[in-house]
Amino acid sequence: GQLSNSFFSYHVNIVNFGASENCLSPDLPTSLCSCSNLVSLSLSGLHQSDVCRYTTSISVLPSCIWNMDSLLSLYLDGNGYIGSVSGATLANIVQLSVSSNRLRGTIPSTIGFT
């Protein structure tokens, strides 16, 4: 399955969202970035559960994720995301985990400092 664009549009005041290790597609809707109260996002291992059919799809992480200053925790491990972290702000981030992706660029040293 896939998270629809309307899910985050409807739940714009969501504070925590986790959906790790399941069969959801790693394709994320840009409406996720309209959730200005979101402090914790845990999406590690999307489409990685043992019951999922094997796919080799490539997913691009919406660039707006890197500018969600409400986030304190961001877990995106193991999704094979491609894209750039250049220009990331994430001013309030305390926990950041993005291993096993194909992200490029340098994580700015200012991340996590307000």
N, C-alpha and C positions, 0 to 999 in steps of 0.2 A: 504494500500500500504506500500511500504518499500523504504527507501533511498538506492539506489544501490551503490555498491562499486565504480562504474565508475563515479558517480555524483561528489564526492569529488576529485577523480583523475583528472577529467576534469576541475574542478573549484578550483584548488590548491591555487590560489591567492585570494580566497574569504576572506573578512574582517569581515563581519557580517552575521550570519545565524540564522534565527528564524523560528520555525515551531510549535509553541505551540498550545495546544487545537485543535487537529485534529484527523484524523483516521490513521495517519502513525504509523507503528509498532515502538516500542521503541528499536528494534534491530538496533544498529548503526554499520556501516561498519568501519573497522580499518583505511581505507583510509582517514577518517576524520582527523586523527592525522597527516597527511602529509600536512595539510593546515597551514603552518608556519606563515601566516599573519593574522590568525583568532584571533580577539580580543573580539568578543562577540558571545556567543553560547547560544541560548534560546530554549530549548526543553522540557519545562514543559508541563505535561499533554498529552503526546503522547498517542494516541489511547483512549482518554478520552472524546472526543466530544460526545454530546448526540445522534448523528446519527450513531455512531459506534456500531457494534455488540459487545456484552459483551464477553470478553475472560479473561482467567485466566493465560495467558502465563507469564512465568518468563524470564526476560531479564537480561543478564550480560552486564554491561557497559564495553566497551573496556578499559583496564587498562592504555593504552597510553594517555587517556584523562587527567589523573592526572599529566602528565608531559608536558603539552602544555603551555610552559612559555609565549607564546604570548597572552594568554587569560587574559583579564581584567575582564570580566563578564562571569559567568557560571551559568545557570539556568537549573536544571534538576529535579525540583519538580514533585512529583506525578506519577512517572513512574514505581515504584516498582522494581527498579534496585537492584540486589544483587551484592556483590563484596566487595572489601577492598579499603580503602583510604590510607592504609599504604604505605609509600614511595612516597606520593604525593609531588610534588614540587610547581607547580603553583606560581612561584616566583613573578609574577606581578599582581596577582588577586586582585581586589578591591571589587567585588561583587560575593558572592558565596551562592547559595541557592540549597540545595539538600534534602529538607524535603520530607517525604512520600516515602521513598525508604527503602531498607533493606541493607544499607551499613554498614560495620563493620570497626572497627579500630578507631584510634585517628587521627583527623586532625592535622597535625604537626603545632606547634606554629610558625614555620618559613614561613608558607604560607603567601604570600602577602608582604614579606620583601625581597628586592633585595640587 
